Amino acid sequence: MTISEETWSNIPLPEYLKPGDSLWKGKATKPLTPQQIKETEKWAERAESVKAAFMHAYHGYEKYAAPWDELRPISNGRGNP
């Protein structure tokens, strides 16, 4: 899946970044402050938590429900609506 440039442009930037900053290309135009680094690290941790939660849920779906549409977590059942 490819995300369009229009979709990226609708994502709000952190207050310390401005549209056009080259940080998105891996080259910071100015050094980040310690607060900005800490905030960036927090977002990275949050992203990893979301990824882990998604993978846990998806593996449960694969194990108990695939190829049906729904996983019924209490009974480990499956079904289509």
Secondary structure by P-SEA (a helix, b strand, c coil): ccccaaaaaacccccccccccccccccccccccaaaaaaaaaaaaaaaaaaaaaaaaaaaaaacccccccccccccccccc
